[in-house]
Amino acid sequence: MVFTSRRHGQIENLRRANQTLKKTFMLQNQTSQFQRVRVRIGLLALALSVLLAGCVDSAPSNPLRLADGTITSPSQWQGDWVLINYWADWCGPCREEVPELNHLNVSEEGFSVLGVNYDYLEGVELQASIDSLGIAFPTLIDDPQILLGYDEATVLPMSVLISPEGVLHRILVGPQTAETLLAAKAGPAQATSQL
């Protein structure tokens, strides 16, 4: 039999109480650290979402590649008249209308011309064709025909006129002049496809 004094029992009780207090303090400290980590993660997530929201706003919907390496989108064209002109370097009438389109692109306020190569050339070949025709307006690598809801070009030259509201206004076949394009812009809409 082991005899322990009453004092020894009290000391043992104090030791247990002290260990319990230490464990409680450690748990509270760990909980406090855990809460601080949760707050930091929450703040980091908030900052990241704000940062990403800024990136999303600047990214165009339905991006289309341009020959110069930049990106455009039908949503960026809203507010301007846009003429999408289909051309090829072997097309005589296309060569004839390029000077008119170049002039219209720089002289008419709120009016932009974009080209699409009928042969879907890219890179050096596309740039050589652009240079040989003297095209000064931007040229799309990606054909917007499916996005804008009109039939594929089967005759050249073909021009598609989009209104400032983003509505397909007219499809024009054959060589155009600045005069015929401005008249088409002023005339009634031919189609009602919305961008």
C-alpha positions as a Markdown table, in Angstrom:
| # | Residue | x | y | z |
|---|---|---|---|---|
| 1 | Met | 0.0 | 0.0 | 0.0 |
| 2 | Val | 1.1 | 3.5 | -0.8 |
| 3 | Phe | 0.4 | 6.2 | 1.6 |
| 4 | Thr | 0.3 | 9.7 | 0.3 |
| 5 | Ser | -0.1 | 12.8 | 2.3 |
| 6 | Arg | -2.9 | 15.1 | 1.9 |
| 7 | Arg | -0.5 | 17.8 | 0.8 |
| 8 | His | 0.9 | 15.5 | -1.9 |
| 9 | Gly | -2.7 | 15.1 | -3.2 |
| 10 | Gln | -3.2 | 18.8 | -3.2 |
| 11 | Ile | 0.1 | 19.3 | -5.1 |
| 12 | Glu | -1.0 | 16.6 | -7.6 |
| 13 | Asn | -4.4 | 18.4 | -8.1 |
| 14 | Leu | -2.6 | 21.7 | -8.6 |
| 15 | Arg | -0.3 | 20.1 | -11.2 |
| 16 | Arg | -3.3 | 18.6 | -13.1 |
| 17 | Ala | -5.1 | 22.0 | -12.9 |
| 18 | Asn | -2.0 | 23.7 | -14.3 |
| 19 | Gln | -1.8 | 21.2 | -17.1 |
| 20 | Thr | -5.5 | 21.7 | -17.9 |
| 21 | Leu | -5.0 | 25.4 | -17.9 |
| 22 | Lys | -2.0 | 25.1 | -20.3 |
| 23 | Lys | -4.0 | 22.9 | -22.6 |
| 24 | Thr | -6.9 | 25.3 | -22.6 |
| 25 | Phe | -4.6 | 28.2 | -23.3 |
| 26 | Met | -2.9 | 26.3 | -26.1 |
| 27 | Leu | -6.3 | 25.5 | -27.6 |
| 28 | Gln | -7.4 | 29.1 | -27.3 |
| 29 | Asn | -4.1 | 30.3 | -28.8 |
| 30 | Gln | -4.4 | 27.8 | -31.7 |
| 31 | Thr | -8.0 | 28.8 | -32.2 |
| 32 | Ser | -7.0 | 32.5 | -32.2 |
| 33 | Gln | -4.2 | 31.7 | -34.8 |
| 34 | Phe | -6.7 | 29.7 | -36.9 |
| 35 | Gln | -9.1 | 32.7 | -36.9 |
| 36 | Arg | -6.3 | 35.1 | -37.9 |
| 37 | Val | -5.3 | 32.8 | -40.7 |
| 38 | Arg | -9.0 | 32.6 | -41.8 |
| 39 | Val | -9.2 | 36.4 | -41.8 |
| 40 | Arg | -6.0 | 36.7 | -43.8 |
| 41 | Ile | -7.2 | 34.1 | -46.4 |
| 42 | Gly | -10.6 | 36.0 | -46.6 |
| 43 | Leu | -8.8 | 39.3 | -47.2 |
| 44 | Leu | -6.5 | 37.7 | -49.8 |
| 45 | Ala | -9.5 | 36.2 | -51.6 |
| 46 | Leu | -11.3 | 39.5 | -51.6 |
| 47 | Ala | -8.3 | 41.3 | -53.0 |
| 48 | Leu | -7.8 | 38.6 | -55.7 |
| 49 | Ser | -11.5 | 38.8 | -56.7 |
| 50 | Val | -11.3 | 42.6 | -57.1 |
| 51 | Leu | -8.1 | 42.3 | -59.1 |
| 52 | Leu | -9.7 | 39.6 | -61.4 |
| 53 | Ala | -12.9 | 41.6 | -61.8 |
| 54 | Gly | -10.8 | 44.4 | -63.3 |
| 55 | Cys | -9.2 | 41.9 | -65.7 |
| 56 | Val | -12.6 | 40.4 | -66.7 |
| 57 | Asp | -14.0 | 43.9 | -67.5 |
| 58 | Ser | -11.2 | 44.6 | -70.0 |
| 59 | Ala | -11.3 | 41.3 | -71.8 |
| 60 | Pro | -13.5 | 41.4 | -74.9 |
| 61 | Ser | -16.3 | 39.0 | -75.3 |
| 62 | Asn | -16.1 | 37.0 | -78.6 |
| 63 | Pro | -12.5 | 38.0 | -79.3 |
| 64 | Leu | -11.4 | 38.2 | -82.9 |
| 65 | Arg | -7.7 | 38.3 | -83.9 |
| 66 | Leu | -6.4 | 41.1 | -86.1 |
| 67 | Ala | -3.4 | 40.8 | -88.5 |
| 68 | Asp | -1.4 | 43.2 | -86.4 |
| 69 | Gly | -1.5 | 40.9 | -83.4 |
| 70 | Thr | -4.2 | 42.8 | -81.4 |
| 71 | Ile | -7.7 | 41.6 | -80.5 |
| 72 | Thr | -11.0 | 43.2 | -81.2 |
| 73 | Ser | -14.6 | 42.2 | -80.5 |
| 74 | Pro | -18.1 | 43.1 | -81.8 |
| 75 | Ser | -18.8 | 44.5 | -78.3 |
| 76 | Gln | -16.0 | 47.0 | -78.8 |
| 77 | Trp | -17.6 | 48.2 | -82.1 |
| 78 | Gln | -20.8 | 49.4 | -80.4 |
| 79 | Gly | -21.5 | 53.1 | -81.0 |
| 80 | Asp | -19.8 | 53.2 | -84.5 |
| 81 | Trp | -20.7 | 52.1 | -87.9 |
| 82 | Val | -18.5 | 49.2 | -88.9 |
| 83 | Leu | -18.0 | 47.9 | -92.5 |
| 84 | Ile | -16.5 | 44.4 | -92.8 |
| 85 | Asn | -15.1 | 44.0 | -96.2 |
| 86 | Tyr | -14.2 | 40.6 | -97.7 |
| 87 | Trp | -11.3 | 40.8 | -100.2 |
| 88 | Ala | -8.6 | 38.8 | -102.0 |
| 89 | Asp | -5.5 | 39.9 | -103.8 |
| 90 | Trp | -6.6 | 38.0 | -107.0 |
| 91 | Cys | -9.9 | 39.9 | -107.0 |
| 92 | Gly | -9.7 | 42.9 | -109.5 |
| 93 | Pro | -12.8 | 44.8 | -108.1 |
| 94 | Cys | -11.3 | 44.4 | -104.6 |
| 95 | Arg | -8.2 | 46.2 | -105.7 |
| 96 | Glu | -10.3 | 49.0 | -107.2 |
| 97 | Glu | -12.3 | 49.6 | -104.0 |
| 98 | Val | -9.4 | 49.5 | -101.5 |
| 99 | Pro | -8.5 | 53.2 | -101.9 |
| 100 | Glu | -12.1 | 54.2 | -101.3 |
| 101 | Leu | -12.2 | 52.0 | -98.1 |
| 102 | Asn | -8.9 | 53.4 | -96.9 |
| 103 | His | -10.2 | 57.0 | -97.4 |
| 104 | Leu | -13.5 | 56.2 | -95.7 |
| 105 | Asn | -11.8 | 54.6 | -92.7 |
| 106 | Val | -9.9 | 57.7 | -91.8 |
| 107 | Ser | -12.2 | 60.5 | -93.1 |
| 108 | Glu | -15.6 | 59.5 | -91.8 |
| 109 | Glu | -16.1 | 60.1 | -88.1 |
| 110 | Gly | -17.8 | 57.2 | -86.3 |
| 111 | Phe | -17.1 | 54.8 | -89.2 |
| 112 | Ser | -14.6 | 52.0 | -89.2 |
| 113 | Val | -13.5 | 49.5 | -91.9 |
| 114 | Leu | -12.3 | 46.0 | -91.1 |
| 115 | Gly | -11.1 | 43.6 | -93.7 |
| 116 | Val | -11.3 | 39.9 | -94.0 |
| 117 | Asn | -9.1 | 38.0 | -96.4 |
| 118 | Tyr | -11.3 | 35.6 | -98.4 |
| 119 | Asp | -8.6 | 33.0 | -98.6 |
| 120 | Tyr | -8.1 | 32.9 | -94.8 |
| 121 | Leu | -4.4 | 33.8 | -95.1 |
| 122 | Glu | -2.3 | 34.4 | -92.0 |
| 123 | Gly | 1.1 | 35.6 | -91.0 |
| 124 | Val | 3.6 | 36.6 | -93.7 |
| 125 | Glu | 1.2 | 35.6 | -96.6 |
| 126 | Leu | -1.5 | 37.8 | -95.2 |
| 127 | Gln | 0.8 | 40.7 | -94.7 |
| 128 | Ala | 2.1 | 40.3 | -98.3 |
| 129 | Ser | -1.5 | 40.5 | -99.6 |
| 130 | Ile | -2.3 | 43.5 | -97.4 |
| 131 | Asp | 0.8 | 45.3 | -98.7 |
| 132 | Ser | 0.1 | 44.3 | -102.4 |
| 133 | Leu | -3.4 | 45.8 | -102.2 |
| 134 | Gly | -2.3 | 48.9 | -100.2 |
| 135 | Ile | -4.8 | 48.1 | -97.4 |
| 136 | Ala | -4.5 | 50.7 | -94.6 |
| 137 | Phe | -7.5 | 49.5 | -92.5 |
| 138 | Pro | -7.3 | 46.7 | -89.9 |
| 139 | Thr | -7.7 | 43.2 | -91.2 |
| 140 | Leu | -9.3 | 40.4 | -89.2 |
| 141 | Ile | -7.7 | 37.0 | -89.1 |
| 142 | Asp | -10.9 | 35.5 | -87.7 |
| 143 | Asp | -14.0 | 35.7 | -89.8 |
| 144 | Pro | -16.9 | 37.3 | -87.7 |
| 145 | Gln | -19.6 | 35.9 | -90.0 |
| 146 | Ile | -20.8 | 33.3 | -87.5 |
| 147 | Leu | -20.8 | 35.7 | -84.6 |
| 148 | Leu | -22.7 | 38.3 | -86.5 |
| 149 | Gly | -25.2 | 35.9 | -88.1 |
| 150 | Tyr | -24.8 | 36.3 | -91.8 |
| 151 | Asp | -24.0 | 33.9 | -94.6 |
| 152 | Glu | -20.4 | 33.2 | -95.7 |
| 153 | Ala | -19.0 | 35.3 | -98.4 |
| 154 | Thr | -19.3 | 33.5 | -101.8 |
| 155 | Val | -18.8 | 36.5 | -104.1 |
| 156 | Leu | -16.1 | 39.2 | -103.9 |
| 157 | Pro | -16.0 | 41.9 | -103.0 |
| 158 | Met | -18.6 | 41.6 | -100.3 |
| 159 | Ser | -19.2 | 44.2 | -97.6 |
| 160 | Val | -21.2 | 43.9 | -94.4 |
| 161 | Leu | -22.5 | 47.1 | -92.7 |
| 162 | Ile | -23.1 | 47.0 | -89.0 |
| 163 | Ser | -25.0 | 49.8 | -87.3 |
| 164 | Pro | -23.9 | 51.6 | -84.1 |
| 165 | Glu | -26.5 | 49.6 | -82.2 |
| 166 | Gly | -24.7 | 46.4 | -83.2 |
| 167 | Val | -27.4 | 45.4 | -85.7 |
| 168 | Leu | -26.6 | 43.9 | -89.2 |
| 169 | His | -27.7 | 46.8 | -91.4 |
| 170 | Arg | -26.9 | 45.8 | -95.0 |
| 171 | Ile | -24.9 | 43.3 | -97.0 |
| 172 | Leu | -23.4 | 44.8 | -100.1 |
| 173 | Val | -22.0 | 42.7 | -103.0 |
| 174 | Gly | -19.7 | 44.1 | -105.6 |
| 175 | Pro | -17.2 | 47.0 | -105.6 |
| 176 | Gln | -18.3 | 49.9 | -103.4 |
| 177 | Thr | -17.4 | 53.6 | -103.3 |
| 178 | Ala | -17.5 | 56.0 | -100.4 |
| 179 | Glu | -20.7 | 57.4 | -102.0 |
| 180 | Thr | -22.5 | 54.0 | -102.2 |
| 181 | Leu | -21.4 | 53.0 | -98.7 |
| 182 | Leu | -22.6 | 56.3 | -97.2 |
| 183 | Ala | -25.9 | 55.9 | -99.1 |
| 184 | Ala | -26.2 | 52.3 | -97.7 |
| 185 | Lys | -25.6 | 53.6 | -94.2 |
| 186 | Ala | -28.4 | 56.2 | -94.6 |
| 187 | Gly | -30.8 | 53.8 | -96.2 |
| 188 | Pro | -33.2 | 51.3 | -94.6 |
| 189 | Ala | -31.9 | 48.3 | -92.8 |
| 190 | Gln | -31.8 | 45.0 | -94.8 |
| 191 | Ala | -31.5 | 42.5 | -91.9 |
| 192 | Thr | -32.2 | 42.4 | -88.2 |
| 193 | Ser | -29.5 | 40.2 | -86.7 |
| 194 | Gln | -28.4 | 41.4 | -83.3 |
| 195 | Leu | -24.7 | 41.2 | -82.3 |
